[in-house]
Amino acid sequence: MNIPKKAKAVILAAGKGTRMKSDKPKVLHEIFNKPLLGYVVDAAQNSNLIDFSYIIVGHCAEEVQDFCQKYYPQTTTCKLQSPQLGTGHAVSFVIEDLKGYKGEVVVLCGDTPLIKAKTLENFITTHRKNNADLTVMSAIFENPTNYGRIIRDNNGIKAIVEEKDATFEQKAVKEINAGIYCINWEKIAPAFKELKNDNAQGEYYITDIVKWAVEKGLKTNSFILENNYEIFGINSKAHLAQATKILNDETIQKHLENGVQIVDPQSTWISPETQISTDTIILPNVYITGKNKIGKNCKIGPFAHIRGDVEIGDYVKIGNFVELKKSSIKSHTNVCHLSYVGDSEIGSGCNIGAGTITANYNPITKVKSKTIIKNGANTGSNSVIVAPVVMEENANLAAGSVLTKNLDKNALGLTRSALRIIQNWVKNK
């Protein structure tokens, strides 16, 4: 079997994002607790045809670099664009790193979190099948305002013209530039040293590589998107809310089609990385972020919050106002209401009473510790488990107790003070 050669990605992430009105760099704004840039890097990596990404940073460069180093240390490197003189100028910062490279480079935008890995795979595959030197991703918009227009002649794509530089006739064109390019690096790389900045913004546009390629007699091609929302760019908090809704609607539809019952899709929010098995019921006002795995025949909510790195077995009940994070809960266990479970392992057949708290964080040492509750163990209402601690099989923690030591198998933990009753207290008062 022939293994396809992997391309490189260049992801443009240097912009300030002024309209976000935020001190945080635009590409680090989050959807379901995941930065926009993370969605783009993941799409590139999951396409199976891109093995490494160059992240072009500028505004708040250190913050973006820290994110990449923490989450993608093996598959990304950051290149500082300073000063920032346009998109074409940005790509030029990888020329030295890619000296002698003869494969494809896919140029992406770090603020388009809805782009799909499958779309990028089809994009690169189409580029290769057409033996193109440059392929531009495009889309057909009925209202193309603010987008660069694809200008064609009888031989194909002739140029891309930014709206601010377009003539009246060019503004009437409905095929727009999606801002994503697949280029044969060896042939197109010289363009980035020859771009001109004689435009309204005085910048070096990456779009001008199309005109450059045509003048050199190279083969240019376009790839028209099926789903235009995939190139939705985030430029404001309103855009961020729109993109979140689009992603959530798509995720919920996928789960409905796969046999998950979602009682009220309008009030339910589920991250795209969350896996849910068949016949599980998601009740209203559930909010799920991060990467999670939920088994079959579970009942989640209403008003439950799952914060990521949670694995839930089959036939588990997560009830009203329960918050979970970084925990595993095995089959036939109930965490019914008003409880917080973090950094914990809970076995099968357990019952976590209302108001149970796993106290996992030490505010003095800043250390988070683990709670382990083994099969068949139970906690009473309003109990606190101060980690690190282990409740062995079938152990019970009495209501209102605070557990600070390991609890043996079949043992009862009880820290309540003796009940005192004062007769006629109310009457005397």
C-alpha positions as MATLAB code, in Angstrom:
seq = 'MNIPKKAKAVILAAGKGTRMKSDKPKVLHEIFNKPLLGYVVDAAQNSNLIDFSYIIVGHCAEEVQDFCQKYYPQTTTCKLQSPQLGTGHAVSFVIEDLKGYKGEVVVLCGDTPLIKAKTLENFITTHRKNNADLTVMSAIFENPTNYGRIIRDNNGIKAIVEEKDATFEQKAVKEINAGIYCINWEKIAPAFKELKNDNAQGEYYITDIVKWAVEKGLKTNSFILENNYEIFGINSKAHLAQATKILNDETIQKHLENGVQIVDPQSTWISPETQISTDTIILPNVYITGKNKIGKNCKIGPFAHIRGDVEIGDYVKIGNFVELKKSSIKSHTNVCHLSYVGDSEIGSGCNIGAGTITANYNPITKVKSKTIIKNGANTGSNSVIVAPVVMEENANLAAGSVLTKNLDKNALGLTRSALRIIQNWVKNK';
ca = [
       0.000    0.000    0.000;
       1.321    3.436   -0.933;
       1.467    5.785    2.030;
       0.677    9.337    0.869;
       3.411   11.903    1.395;
       2.660   14.401    4.121;
       2.436   18.129    3.503;
       3.384   21.002    5.814;
       1.006   23.658    7.107;
       1.595   27.349    7.678;
      -1.009   28.787   10.039;
      -1.375   32.573   10.153;
      -1.829   33.590   13.803;
      -0.049   36.931   14.133;
      -2.997   39.334   14.070;
      -4.127   41.381   17.046;
      -7.854   41.034   16.462;
      -8.744   44.603   17.388;
     -12.480   44.015   17.052;
     -12.330   41.336   19.747;
     -11.772   44.215   22.214;
      -9.665   41.973   24.421;
      -6.186   41.764   25.919;
      -6.101   38.124   24.851;
      -4.761   37.344   21.347;
      -7.580   36.518   18.955;
      -6.436   32.975   18.177;
      -6.443   32.064   21.899;
     -10.102   32.929   22.402;
     -11.947   29.725   23.161;
     -14.875   27.620   22.026;
     -15.756   24.912   24.567;
     -12.550   25.792   26.482;
     -10.388   25.119   23.428;
      -8.554   27.985   21.663;
      -9.442   28.780   18.057;
      -5.879   27.975   17.030;
      -6.210   24.519   18.573;
      -9.117   23.698   16.277;
      -7.084   24.671   13.208;
      -3.960   22.746   14.288;
      -6.089   19.680   15.045;
      -7.814   19.882   11.660;
      -4.416   19.951    9.957;
      -3.038   17.050   11.984;
      -6.201   14.938   11.708;
      -6.344   15.320    7.929;
      -3.763   12.494    7.668;
      -1.967   14.474    4.963;
      -0.218   17.148    7.076;
       2.492   16.184    9.533;
       3.838   19.517   10.804;
       2.592   23.073   11.246;
       4.463   26.376   11.282;
       2.562   28.907   13.382;
       3.192   32.517   12.364;
       2.960   34.607   15.538;
       3.085   38.342   16.155;
       0.694   39.989   18.600;
       1.160   38.478   22.097;
       3.631   36.071   20.509;
       4.795   34.578   23.795;
       1.276   33.569   24.824;
       0.652   31.828   21.507;
       4.067   30.161   21.631;
       3.377   28.911   25.166;
       0.108   27.373   24.009;
       1.768   25.583   21.089;
       4.659   24.370   23.224;
       2.308   23.009   25.875;
      -0.150   21.190   23.628;
       1.686   20.601   20.322;
       5.410   20.439   21.162;
       6.240   17.757   18.580;
       4.116   18.903   15.659;
       4.394   22.706   15.621;
       6.978   25.454   15.741;
       6.370   29.187   15.945;
       7.906   31.826   13.675;
       7.772   35.460   14.732;
       6.526   37.935   12.124;
       7.914   41.335   13.035;
       6.920   43.789   11.759;
       3.566   42.535   10.472;
       3.333   43.578    6.836;
       0.584   41.311    5.534;
      -0.249   37.693    4.850;
       2.268   37.246    2.052;
       4.963   38.691    4.275;
       3.935   36.235    7.021;
       4.483   33.150    4.879;
       7.965   34.356    3.926;
       9.135   33.590    7.472;
       9.184   29.834    6.750;
      11.372   30.127    3.635;
      14.574   29.376    5.516;
      13.076   26.398    7.378;
      11.713   24.906    4.155;
      14.839   25.388    2.094;
      15.119   22.401   -0.242;
      11.626   21.139    0.622;
       9.786   19.757   -2.427;
       6.337   18.915   -1.083;
       3.137   20.877   -0.607;
       2.477   23.652    1.884;
      -1.074   24.358    3.016;
      -1.632   27.912    4.234;
      -4.395   28.248    6.835;
      -5.855   30.980    9.033;
      -5.644   30.571   12.804;
      -9.052   32.182   13.348;
     -11.188   29.714   11.331;
     -12.038   27.028   13.909;
     -14.764   25.340   11.866;
     -12.504   24.014    9.116;
     -12.701   20.221    8.972;
      -9.872   17.708    8.681;
     -11.776   15.848    5.948;
     -12.102   19.052    3.940;
      -8.337   19.641    4.123;
      -7.719   16.041    3.096;
      -9.997   16.438    0.059;
      -8.370   19.794   -0.717;
      -4.854   18.353   -0.828;
      -6.005   15.254   -2.715;
      -7.712   17.416   -5.362;
      -4.578   19.537   -5.713;
      -2.530   16.408   -6.351;
      -4.998   14.829   -8.777;
      -5.034   18.003  -10.872;
      -1.234   18.252  -10.864;
      -1.723   21.875   -9.828;
       1.072   24.163   -8.696;
      -1.345   26.338   -6.726;
      -4.863   25.506   -5.537;
      -7.064   28.115   -3.911;
      -9.958   27.131   -1.678;
     -13.016   29.148   -2.678;
     -16.714   29.404   -1.874;
     -19.844   30.772   -3.530;
     -21.552   33.482   -1.451;
     -24.747   35.243   -2.452;
     -23.509   38.229   -0.473;
     -19.719   38.263   -0.876;
     -19.159   41.614    0.879;
     -15.779   41.942    2.633;
     -14.281   38.904    0.881;
     -11.575   38.820   -1.768;
     -13.027   37.871   -5.172;
     -11.807   35.044   -7.408;
     -11.227   36.539  -10.859;
     -11.230   34.068  -13.729;
     -10.608   33.992  -17.457;
     -10.978   31.192  -20.000;
      -7.839   29.484  -18.666;
      -8.946   29.373  -15.017;
      -8.090   31.543  -12.031;
      -6.451   34.775  -13.091;
      -6.175   36.642   -9.777;
      -7.670   37.298   -6.347;
      -8.700   40.882   -5.708;
      -9.382   42.206   -2.211;
     -12.676   44.065   -1.930;
     -10.991   47.338   -1.015;
      -9.026   47.121   -4.270;
     -11.832   45.705   -6.452;
     -13.640   47.478   -9.263;
     -17.431   47.688   -9.399;
     -17.561   44.746  -11.832;
     -15.209   42.649   -9.689;
     -17.310   43.261   -6.573;
     -20.243   41.606   -8.373;
     -18.348   38.275   -8.479;
     -19.846   35.749   -6.023;
     -16.929   33.317   -5.861;
     -14.774   34.373   -2.955;
     -11.352   33.492   -1.636;
     -11.577   31.236    1.435;
      -8.064   32.198    2.545;
      -6.681   28.644    2.345;
      -4.053   27.635   -0.223;
      -2.254   24.481   -1.253;
       1.014   25.235   -3.015;
       3.847   23.239   -4.498;
       6.513   24.857   -2.388;
       9.458   24.426   -4.714;
       7.689   26.294   -7.521;
       5.723   28.912   -5.580;
       8.176   29.798   -2.782;
      10.059   32.368   -4.952;
       6.818   34.383   -5.170;
       7.071   35.406   -1.525;
      10.301   37.287   -2.239;
       8.813   39.082   -5.228;
       5.448   40.288   -3.896;
       4.680   44.006   -4.164;
       2.809   46.173   -1.653;
       1.274   48.629   -4.114;
      -2.271   48.309   -2.743;
      -4.664   50.262   -0.535;
      -3.181   48.819    2.655;
       0.476   48.941    1.677;
       0.777   45.255    2.602;
       2.164   42.139    0.932;
      -0.916   40.035    0.152;
      -0.671   36.259   -0.147;
      -3.479   36.565   -2.704;
      -0.977   38.059   -5.163;
       0.744   34.676   -5.532;
      -2.113   33.734   -7.893;
      -1.265   36.529  -10.319;
       2.434   35.716   -9.926;
       1.824   32.019  -10.715;
      -0.261   32.886  -13.802;
       2.477   35.178  -15.090;
       5.018   32.352  -14.643;
       2.815   29.948  -16.604;
       2.179   27.704  -13.592;
      -1.004   25.684  -13.199;
      -3.566   27.244  -10.874;
      -6.746   25.583   -9.697;
      -9.626   26.136   -7.291;
     -11.392   23.890   -4.792;
     -14.959   25.042   -4.069;
     -16.186   24.359   -0.550;
     -19.375   22.384    0.016;
     -20.058   23.927    3.437;
     -19.302   27.636    3.509;
     -19.470   27.870    7.299;
     -16.123   26.038    7.513;
     -14.265   29.222    6.591;
     -16.169   31.388    9.062;
     -13.517   33.730   10.455;
     -13.637   35.052   14.009;
     -13.197   38.822   14.221;
     -15.444   39.736   17.167;
     -17.117   38.316   20.243;
     -20.324   38.145   18.201;
     -18.538   35.962   15.639;
     -17.248   33.795   18.493;
     -20.804   33.217   19.715;
     -21.988   32.421   16.165;
     -19.200   29.911   15.592;
     -19.909   28.229   18.929;
     -23.569   27.837   17.979;
     -22.706   26.430   14.551;
     -20.286   23.911   16.055;
     -22.723   22.933   18.785;
     -25.634   22.426   16.394;
     -23.472   20.213   14.200;
     -22.290   18.183   17.202;
     -25.786   17.696   18.594;
     -27.122   16.618   15.197;
     -24.363   14.006   14.971;
     -25.284   12.586   18.389;
     -28.992   12.520   17.567;
     -28.258   10.571   14.403;
     -26.070    8.153   16.402;
     -28.822    7.233   18.870;
     -28.310    9.703   21.707;
     -31.492   11.262   23.104;
     -31.101   15.007   23.609;
     -34.287   16.320   25.167;
     -33.721   20.006   24.435;
     -31.044   20.708   21.810;
     -31.505   24.459   22.242;
     -30.298   24.443   25.857;
     -27.678   21.709   25.505;
     -24.016   22.400   24.725;
     -21.620   19.575   23.864;
     -17.998   19.875   22.758;
     -17.132   18.141   19.471;
     -14.472   15.983   21.184;
     -17.057   14.359   23.474;
     -18.087   10.795   22.609;
     -21.535    9.593   23.695;
     -22.896    6.072   23.201;
     -26.404    5.022   22.219;
     -29.501    5.320   24.397;
     -27.921    7.842   26.703;
     -30.292   10.681   27.608;
     -29.028   14.248   27.844;
     -31.529   16.373   29.776;
     -31.906   20.158   29.388;
     -29.296   22.738   30.360;
     -26.311   20.395   30.237;
     -22.938   21.961   29.399;
     -20.079   19.686   28.313;
     -16.628   20.981   27.371;
     -13.284   19.362   26.551;
     -12.677   15.734   25.651;
     -14.969   13.195   27.329;
     -16.357    9.714   26.830;
     -19.867    8.837   27.995;
     -21.168    5.264   27.840;
     -24.554    3.857   26.847;
     -27.846    4.064   28.725;
     -26.663    6.931   30.915;
     -28.739    9.842   32.114;
     -27.012   13.223   32.262;
     -28.610   16.301   33.833;
     -30.550   18.451   33.935;
     -28.153   21.295   34.750;
     -25.007   19.136   34.764;
     -21.560   20.490   33.925;
     -18.848   18.190   32.551;
     -15.573   20.077   32.230;
     -13.303   17.710   30.316;
     -11.152   14.589   30.730;
     -14.159   12.709   32.080;
     -14.900    9.056   31.292;
     -18.318    7.728   32.251;
     -19.231    4.027   32.000;
     -22.564    2.476   31.043;
     -25.785    2.930   33.047;
     -24.441    5.890   35.025;
     -26.637    8.698   36.330;
     -25.248   12.233   36.598;
     -27.970   14.375   38.112;
     -28.985   17.980   38.739;
     -26.241   20.530   39.334;
     -23.409   17.987   39.320;
     -19.981   19.145   38.159;
     -17.354   16.689   36.918;
     -13.781   17.163   35.732;
     -10.757   14.895   35.194;
     -12.543   11.861   36.595;
     -13.601    8.349   35.673;
     -16.920    6.882   36.795;
     -17.589    3.211   36.143;
     -20.883    1.496   35.296;
     -24.068    1.548   37.392;
     -22.903    4.407   39.602;
     -25.071    7.386   40.573;
     -23.878   10.932   41.203;
     -27.346   12.282   41.575;
     -27.340   15.945   42.526;
     -25.490   18.957   43.886;
     -22.082   17.240   43.934;
     -18.591   18.112   42.720;
     -16.295   15.301   41.554;
     -12.829   16.314   40.387;
      -9.570   14.392   39.920;
     -11.317   11.208   41.025;
     -11.780    7.539   40.201;
     -15.168    6.121   41.138;
     -15.869    2.431   40.716;
     -18.981    0.467   39.749;
     -22.174    0.333   41.752;
     -21.414    3.374   43.881;
     -23.843    5.982   45.146;
     -22.518    9.486   45.632;
     -24.937   11.284   47.939;
     -26.287   14.764   47.347;
     -23.827   17.522   48.118;
     -20.723   15.311   48.123;
     -17.516   17.239   47.452;
     -14.169   15.781   46.476;
     -11.834   18.442   47.861;
      -9.011   18.007   45.371;
      -7.190   21.355   45.576;
      -4.812   22.617   48.251;
      -4.803   26.431   47.935;
      -1.547   26.749   49.898;
       0.598   24.261   47.962;
      -1.406   24.734   44.703;
      -1.401   20.929   44.352;
      -4.380   18.893   43.148;
      -4.711   15.390   44.605;
      -6.734   12.330   43.721;
      -9.751   10.663   45.304;
     -10.328    6.952   44.721;
     -13.721    5.436   45.526;
     -13.794    1.712   44.806;
     -16.652   -0.570   43.721;
     -19.770   -0.517   45.853;
     -18.674    2.356   48.097;
     -21.175    5.058   49.048;
     -21.145    8.577   50.409;
     -23.878   10.215   52.453;
     -25.283   13.650   51.730;
     -23.145   16.725   52.410;
     -19.938   14.751   52.869;
     -16.474   16.033   52.010;
     -13.603   13.816   50.855;
     -10.264   15.567   51.296;
      -7.810   14.139   48.754;
      -5.555   12.242   48.565;
      -7.710    9.500   50.035;
      -9.030    6.034   49.144;
     -12.406    4.537   49.978;
     -12.080    0.772   49.608;
     -14.801   -1.548   48.278;
     -18.202   -1.259   49.949;
     -16.984    1.406   52.363;
     -19.554    3.948   53.503;
     -19.109    7.575   54.481;
     -21.877    8.873   56.719;
     -23.837   11.998   55.828;
     -22.231   15.236   56.973;
     -18.787   13.647   57.435;
     -15.367   14.904   56.396;
     -13.017   12.118   55.309;
      -9.281   12.822   55.617;
      -7.969    9.252   55.912;
      -8.304    6.080   53.863;
     -11.477    4.107   54.607;
     -11.166    0.306   54.776;
     -13.313   -2.202   52.947;
     -16.821   -2.498   54.439;
     -16.022    0.220   57.005;
     -18.135    3.216   57.983;
     -16.551    6.654   58.201;
     -18.307    9.009   60.590;
     -17.159   12.429   61.815;
     -20.458   14.014   62.911;
     -20.658   15.553   66.340;
     -23.309   14.172   68.688;
     -26.797   15.541   68.162;
     -27.941   17.907   70.904;
     -31.680   18.638   71.330;
     -32.896   21.589   73.347;
     -36.563   21.199   74.208;
     -38.899   24.215   73.864;
     -36.063   26.394   72.425;
     -38.367   28.053   69.882;
     -41.119   28.629   72.427;
     -38.694   30.215   74.895;
     -37.286   32.503   72.224;
];
